[in-house]
Amino acid sequence: MTISAKDVMGLRQITGLGMMECKQALIETSGDADQAVELLRKKGLAKMDGRSDRASAEGRIAATVTPDGSRGAIVEVNSETDFTSANDAFVSMVTAVGALALEQPAGEAEKTDAIQALIDEVRLTTKENIQFARGQVLGGTDDSRVGTYLHFTGKVGVAIELAAPGDAVVGDDLLTDLCMHIAAVTPPPMSVDDDGVPADVIEKERRLAKEQAMEQGKPEQIAEKMVEGKVRKFLEENVLLKQAFVKDDKKRIKDLLPKGVSIRKFARYQLGG
């Protein structure tokens, strides 16, 4: 049968694929545009799956909250090239993935069929190995207040959940400041408080400090004091509540919290990190 140039162009506008691919699909489906779209999708996705070993080192992060601020989500979607991750269609897709993740319960966000469908649309047009990397949903309890921050590059994002009693006032400025601190501070916080730092990490710092003190020939009693001092400094630098606020190093993060308000958890995503 004869396939007109108009039909081919129409299919190309729908799928974003090449002229020859569209024409061949119309030939194989006897000119049925709907069947041709489905055929191209199947062929294209199969081709993409065959390239799953190609590295997805680029991408973008999205972070979003519900209108009432009680729940939030942060996601990372990877691409092969920075060119693709900066594309408007890719950016819109990642934002939409974040919105779908927000519909899930608190905890690790799962790659649902709806999320995969959004990703597949961009995979088909870019012909890149695009993958859902990770995601997390915060909040969902009566006292939850969630804030997010996304760097303008889309390569660093933060979500934080505070626990605030009914009479506590948690402004958006506080949530933004906390998120921006977590995004900017070096080193990034490992945990909210001391209890969140793995015991093996503390033990490693303690052992290194002890070895350094002994190499310097310090007496055992002095060495122990030096170890405790270095561990204390390590916690001050790596525990969120103890860190010096990036906008005012005379304040600790714990000093920013209103009475009765605590930090429940946070998630800091850095592209590929």
C-alpha positions as CSV (number, residue, x, y, z in Angstrom):
1,M,0.0,0.0,0.0
2,T,1.0,3.6,-0.5
3,I,2.1,5.6,2.6
4,S,1.8,9.3,2.2
5,A,4.4,11.8,3.4
6,K,1.6,13.4,5.5
7,D,1.0,10.2,7.3
8,V,4.7,9.7,8.0
9,M,5.0,13.3,9.3
10,G,2.0,12.8,11.5
11,L,3.5,9.7,13.1
12,R,6.8,11.4,13.5
13,Q,5.2,14.3,15.4
14,I,3.6,11.8,17.7
15,T,6.6,9.7,18.4
16,G,9.6,12.0,17.7
17,L,11.3,9.2,15.8
18,G,12.9,9.3,12.3
19,M,11.1,9.4,9.0
20,M,12.3,6.0,7.8
21,E,11.3,4.4,11.1
22,C,7.9,5.9,11.0
23,K,7.3,4.9,7.4
24,Q,8.4,1.3,8.0
25,A,6.0,1.1,11.0
26,L,3.1,2.3,8.9
27,I,3.9,-0.2,6.2
28,E,4.0,-3.0,8.8
29,T,0.7,-2.0,10.3
30,S,-1.1,-1.3,6.9
31,G,-1.3,2.4,7.6
32,D,-2.9,2.1,11.0
33,A,-1.4,5.0,13.0
34,D,-2.4,3.8,16.4
35,Q,-0.9,0.3,15.8
36,A,2.2,2.0,14.3
37,V,2.7,4.0,17.5
38,E,2.5,0.9,19.6
39,L,4.9,-1.0,17.3
40,L,7.4,1.8,17.4
41,R,7.2,1.9,21.2
42,K,7.8,-1.8,21.5
43,K,10.7,-1.7,19.1
44,G,12.2,1.4,20.6
45,L,12.0,0.1,24.2
46,A,13.4,-3.2,23.2
47,K,16.3,-1.4,21.6
48,M,16.8,0.7,24.7
49,D,16.7,-2.4,27.0
50,G,19.5,-3.9,24.8
51,R,21.6,-0.9,25.7
52,S,21.1,-1.2,29.5
53,D,24.8,-1.6,30.0
54,R,25.5,1.9,28.8
55,A,26.4,4.2,31.8
56,S,23.8,6.6,33.1
57,A,26.2,9.1,34.8
58,E,24.2,12.2,34.2
59,G,20.6,13.1,35.1
60,R,18.5,15.3,37.4
61,I,17.0,15.5,40.8
62,A,13.4,16.7,41.6
63,A,12.0,17.6,45.0
64,T,8.4,18.4,45.8
65,V,6.0,18.8,48.7
66,T,2.2,18.7,49.2
67,P,0.4,22.0,49.4
68,D,0.0,21.7,53.2
69,G,3.7,20.8,53.6
70,S,2.9,17.6,55.5
71,R,4.6,15.3,52.9
72,G,7.4,15.6,50.5
73,A,9.4,13.5,48.0
74,I,12.8,13.6,46.4
75,V,13.8,11.5,43.3
76,E,16.8,11.1,41.0
77,V,16.6,10.0,37.4
78,N,19.7,9.3,35.4
79,S,20.6,9.8,31.7
80,E,23.7,9.1,29.7
81,T,24.5,12.7,28.7
82,D,24.2,16.2,30.3
83,F,22.7,17.4,27.0
84,T,19.7,15.1,27.6
85,S,19.3,15.9,31.3
86,A,19.1,19.7,30.4
87,N,16.4,19.1,27.9
88,D,13.0,20.6,28.8
89,A,11.2,17.3,28.2
90,F,13.6,15.5,30.5
91,V,13.3,18.1,33.2
92,S,9.5,17.9,33.0
93,M,9.6,14.2,33.1
94,V,11.7,14.1,36.3
95,T,9.3,16.6,37.9
96,A,6.4,14.4,37.0
97,V,8.2,11.4,38.4
98,G,8.6,13.3,41.7
99,A,4.9,14.1,41.8
100,L,4.1,10.4,41.3
101,A,6.5,9.4,44.0
102,L,4.7,11.8,46.4
103,E,1.6,9.6,46.1
104,Q,3.5,6.8,47.7
105,P,3.7,6.2,51.5
106,A,6.6,7.4,53.5
107,G,9.9,5.5,52.9
108,E,11.8,4.5,49.9
109,A,10.0,5.4,46.7
110,E,9.4,2.5,44.3
111,K,9.6,2.6,40.5
112,T,5.9,2.1,39.6
113,D,4.5,1.3,36.1
114,A,3.3,4.9,35.9
115,I,6.8,6.2,36.6
116,Q,8.4,3.8,34.1
117,A,5.9,4.9,31.4
118,L,7.0,8.5,31.9
119,I,10.7,7.5,31.6
120,D,10.0,5.3,28.6
121,E,8.5,8.3,26.6
122,V,11.8,10.1,27.0
123,R,13.9,7.0,26.4
124,L,12.2,6.6,23.0
125,T,12.9,10.1,21.8
126,T,16.4,10.5,23.2
127,K,17.6,6.9,22.5
128,E,19.5,7.0,25.8
129,N,19.6,4.6,28.7
130,I,17.5,6.6,31.2
131,Q,16.9,5.0,34.6
132,F,15.0,5.7,37.8
133,A,17.9,5.8,40.3
134,R,16.3,6.3,43.7
135,G,13.6,8.2,45.6
136,Q,12.4,8.8,49.1
137,V,9.1,10.0,50.6
138,L,9.1,12.0,53.9
139,G,6.3,13.0,56.3
140,G,2.8,11.7,56.5
141,T,2.2,12.0,60.3
142,D,0.0,14.6,62.0
143,D,3.0,16.5,63.2
144,S,5.1,16.4,60.1
145,R,6.4,19.6,58.4
146,V,8.4,18.9,55.2
147,G,10.6,21.3,53.2
148,T,12.7,20.8,50.1
149,Y,15.4,22.6,48.2
150,L,16.7,22.0,44.6
151,H,19.9,23.6,43.3
152,F,19.3,25.4,40.0
153,T,21.5,22.9,38.2
154,G,19.2,20.1,39.3
155,K,22.2,18.1,40.5
156,V,21.8,18.6,44.3
157,G,18.5,18.3,46.1
158,V,17.4,18.1,49.8
159,A,14.2,17.1,51.6
160,I,13.8,17.5,55.3
161,E,11.1,16.5,57.8
162,L,10.5,18.2,61.1
163,A,8.3,17.0,63.9
164,A,6.3,20.0,65.2
165,P,3.6,19.9,67.8
166,G,0.3,21.6,67.0
167,D,1.2,24.9,68.6
168,A,4.7,25.1,67.1
169,V,5.3,27.6,64.4
170,V,7.5,26.3,61.6
171,G,8.0,28.9,58.9
172,D,8.9,28.2,55.3
173,D,12.1,30.3,55.7
174,L,13.3,27.8,58.4
175,L,12.7,24.8,56.2
176,T,14.5,26.5,53.3
177,D,17.5,27.5,55.5
178,L,17.8,23.9,56.8
179,C,17.6,22.4,53.3
180,M,20.1,24.9,51.9
181,H,22.5,24.3,54.8
182,I,22.4,20.5,54.1
183,A,23.0,21.1,50.4
184,A,25.9,23.5,50.9
185,V,27.8,22.5,54.0
186,T,31.1,20.5,53.8
187,P,31.2,17.8,54.8
188,P,27.5,17.0,54.3
189,P,25.8,15.7,57.5
190,M,25.8,12.0,58.0
191,S,22.9,11.9,60.4
192,V,20.5,14.1,62.4
193,D,22.2,13.3,65.8
194,D,25.0,11.2,67.3
195,D,22.8,8.1,67.4
196,G,22.6,8.1,63.6
197,V,26.3,7.8,63.1
198,P,27.3,4.2,62.5
199,A,29.3,2.7,65.4
200,D,32.0,1.4,63.0
201,V,32.5,4.9,61.7
202,I,33.0,6.3,65.3
203,E,35.3,3.4,66.1
204,K,37.4,4.0,63.0
205,E,37.8,7.7,64.0
206,R,38.7,6.7,67.5
207,R,41.3,4.2,66.4
208,L,43.0,6.7,64.0
209,A,43.1,9.4,66.6
210,K,44.6,6.9,69.1
211,E,47.3,5.9,66.6
212,Q,48.2,9.5,65.9
213,A,48.5,10.3,69.5
214,M,50.7,7.3,70.2
215,E,52.9,8.1,67.2
216,Q,53.4,11.5,68.7
217,G,54.7,9.8,71.9
218,K,51.8,11.0,74.1
219,P,51.3,9.3,77.5
220,E,48.2,7.0,77.6
221,Q,46.2,9.4,79.7
222,I,46.9,12.4,77.4
223,A,46.3,10.2,74.3
224,E,42.8,9.3,75.6
225,K,41.9,12.9,76.1
226,M,43.1,13.7,72.5
227,V,41.0,10.8,71.2
228,E,37.9,12.1,72.9
229,G,38.5,15.6,71.6
230,K,38.9,14.4,68.0
231,V,35.8,12.3,68.2
232,R,33.9,15.2,69.6
233,K,35.1,17.4,66.7
234,F,34.2,14.7,64.2
235,L,30.7,14.7,65.5
236,E,30.4,18.5,65.4
237,E,31.4,18.4,61.8
238,N,29.2,15.5,60.6
239,V,26.1,15.5,62.8
240,L,23.4,17.9,61.5
241,L,22.3,19.3,64.8
242,K,25.8,20.1,65.9
243,Q,27.0,21.7,62.6
244,A,27.7,25.4,62.4
245,F,25.0,27.0,60.3
246,V,26.4,28.0,56.9
247,K,24.8,31.4,57.0
248,D,25.9,32.2,60.5
249,D,28.7,30.1,61.9
250,K,28.1,31.4,65.4
251,K,24.9,29.3,65.5
252,R,24.5,25.6,65.5
253,I,21.6,24.0,63.6
254,K,20.0,23.0,66.9
255,D,19.8,26.7,67.8
256,L,17.6,27.4,64.8
257,L,14.8,25.1,65.9
258,P,11.7,26.6,67.7
259,K,10.8,25.1,71.1
260,G,9.4,21.6,70.8
261,V,10.4,21.2,67.2
262,S,12.9,18.5,66.2
263,I,14.4,17.2,63.0
264,R,13.0,13.8,62.2
265,K,15.0,12.9,59.1
266,F,16.5,14.4,55.9
267,A,17.5,13.1,52.5
268,R,20.4,14.8,50.5
269,Y,20.7,13.7,46.9
270,Q,23.7,14.6,44.8
271,L,23.8,13.4,41.2
272,G,25.6,10.0,41.1
273,G,26.4,10.3,44.8
